[in-house]
């Protein structure tokens, strides 16, 4: 998934900015994704500052897709519209 498509999905599904950070630093209780020395890191940062679900990706498109899957589940949208239908 491209960054453009991810941002489009986030906008269309009205995902609150408080739920995620894309190369914009750390936020408590949010999914964090950022590029670190040519690798992409993903994790959930809890209110105590602990990193959970730590995962690495080789490219941004994989990382963006993974983030979208997490955000989609977090928003609890009806199962009749699976995330794959909005990947583009």
ABEGO torsion letter per residue (X at the ends): XBAAAAAAAAAAAGBBAAABBBGAEBBBGBBBBBBBGGBBBBBBBBAAGBBBGBBBBABAAAAAAAAAAAAAAAAGBBAABBAAAAAX
